[in-house]
Amino acid sequence: MKNRNHHPLLYLALLSFFMFLSGLNMVYAQGKIKGKVVDDKKIGIPYSSVALWNADGNMLIKGSITNLEGLFAVETKAGEYTLIISNMGFLKVTRKIVLSSDKDLEVGEITLNSDIQNLQEVKIVGSKPFVLQKTDRIILNVGESVLAAGNDAYSIIGMAPSVQMTNGNISMEGKSNVLIILDGKKIPNATLSNILSAIPGDQIDRIELITNPSSKYDASASGGVIEIYTKRSKKLGWTANTGGNLTQGYRFGGGANAGLRIGAPKLDFTLNGSYTKRGHIEKGYDNRVLFQGRNRVGDFNQTVDISDGAAADGSINASLNYYINKKNTIGADYTFVKVHMYGKGNVDALITQPNNFSKVNTFNNLDLKVDFANYDVFYKLDLDTLGSNLLLTTNYTNYISNQNQQFNQDKFNNGAVSPEVSLFRNKASSNYDIYTASLDYTQQLNPKLKLESGLKYTYTHNNSLQHPANFVNNQWQETGGNFSSLGYKEQIPAAYLNFNYETGKFNVQAGLRGEFTQYAVVMGLDSNYFNLFPNVRADYKVTKNYTTSLAYAKSINRPSYDDLIPYELYIDNYTLTRGNALLRPEYQHSFTWSNLYKKYSFRFGYTQTEDAIMSTILYDQNSLRFIKTKANFLKNHLVSASLGFPIKFADWWNSNNRLSGYYQNIRFPDPLENTSIMIRKKYYFTVFSNHTFKISSTVSGELSASYESPVISGIYDYNEYVNVTAGIRKKIFKNLGFIKLDVSDIFYKNNQLLSTNIVPLITESIHRVDTRRVRIAFGYNFGKIDKDRRVQTNGNGDELGRLKL
């Protein structure tokens, strides 16, 4: 019996052995198809696609890629096949072949001919629409825009659909705290406008406005994500561009930029640089009602005339990628931005109180210098042709800000002839060091299921100093408000898991992100907390042309660094900004329903925010100063609906349009009685319309218009906002160059009236800057593009198309 019990195992072992031998016999019975892919100069073309199909050409049998010399070898069993050789930039070659069982098949050299007649010159062979709608994002092909040249990233984002610019702050679909990413690198909020203003539109390839970011993005992207991609090398050879612009508003300005992109079989190198200088003015007024408690005791009326000012900024961006082989890539990026702004002028105030009348004339002198540097190193391992990869990234960012302010004040009390003279200055500096390391893994488990996971660690350190001083007895004496030890530290380890599954007409994306935050603010809070942030989106393809999508996400908005650090920056003698070291993070729950029918989109959203971080004012009744700061409000409810639709008026005239409506409900404590709850409600809407005109094969025009009805934000009321910009471009030098004329903010409505109507904060103000400008821009592209011999980032386009990605 024992022997019989061993017989099945013996039979199984023998069967496995014979199957192994049979498999070896089949392997050895297979033959190889060998050859070399070359161009018209008989030079081998690496990374060409070699596809072996059955004789009828309706079933893929095997695939391969040529090596660096253009050689390939495909092993398969004997039979008749169709061999297809292809590479981007070349015409596809198809051959019928027969492989016998007794020897390999040498097909010799296979020549691929270019599908572009002249590759020696830089030519435009196609164009993309400026606005492209998707269920989770809007893509702006900035490289196709007439208005991009001579403009900067900050201005271009302000012209984008779904984006609102309110008092210099960026919001998207009515939500603030938008995460801005430049070529994969986060831009700190503290320096956002300065950095974006230093990036020329000529160097931007596209901008993506992501309203439903996945768990792969930081949970702090509660307002959405704006990703900016600059132009990078994509082909072998080299290209270069140079350009410049002259602008005239109230003040004159100009700028220049240049770029170099080199592509070789083993590396890519990109270098961009720019410099801009423009005159700056600021004119307006600030009117306030003065209170003691709830009793009105006077008026404050101030005029602002900063007529002597300028802003200069320069930027350098360099990128180097080295392709170790077809699967391994290493690279490094470097970005540096330097900004210098100054403004000088008069700020005059009339202060009326019972039995007291004062006239205050102040000469303001402001000087601001900002340095931003970012270093990035990465390693990427491609695991297959479907998009599976491993990405390791390390990053270091340094941001330095130095601001010097001086106020020379003459105060005339009750009609006095001789003034009380005082001099005050304030020096404030801030230094941020941000270290980041991340590991991202993407695996295409099968044609319908993709898994993404990753780890990230971020360490932020800030050191801030402030030295206010009065000029007394012919020397500067620092006041008791000297903050010599301000600062901030933060650590955030994070992990995420995200998957995308497709079955039939359904596509589901679900993810979970965990973040543990530890932070400490000098003269503020020390805290740590752990949060989980779920994110889910379900798409259903109702028909070929119509897709509907439901999404939910929980997110966090941590206070920006400059909102936390409690140093003071003076706007004038009676207005300053101060950080709030007691700020807590806000949490958002967002629900969206998105619909895409052909090129038409409709989106409905609801967002509830707990401990909403919003702008407010503290009023110092003794000094009559308004202190602008941020505070945690109780709740903010936002309902939104938007409709995007293109209109083709004629073959030469196309437009993209977007209408959005909002309802906002804000709850916060009464400024004088914290136990009382105040509620603010507001309906408002925005309109965006972009028009492109193809006047001839070399002349095109563009008009972009935005309108926003009066809105509320925290305790503030903002009046309507209008921005209309138009331009025309002429291609020259066989389409290698261009000249362009445009006018920005044609109606000079890009400056909003700001007011508050809550006792004791009754104010009205407007500050106009030099936004209406006429601009002449020019550019020229040159270089030598060779045939593309490198694995493309979209080289898996066929596979991804089958996956509907």
PyMOL commands that set and color helices and strands:
alter all, ss='L'
color gray80, all
select helices_A, chain A and resi 2-29+142-144+153-158+189-197+201-203+561-564+797-802
alter helices_A, ss='H'
color red, helices_A
select strands_A, chain A and resi 31-38+49-54+60-65+71-76+79-86+93-99+105-111+131-133+137-140+163-166+169-172+179-182+185-186+204-210+225-230+237-248+252-263+267-279+282-292+295-323+328-353+356-382+389-413+420-446+449-472+475-478+483-503+506-521+526-541+546-557+568-572+575-578+586-597+600-610+613-620+625-632+635-650+653-669+677-694+699-708+711-713+716-718+721-732+737-744+754-758+761-769+773-785
alter strands_A, ss='S'
color yellow, strands_A
deselect
rebuild
show_as cartoon
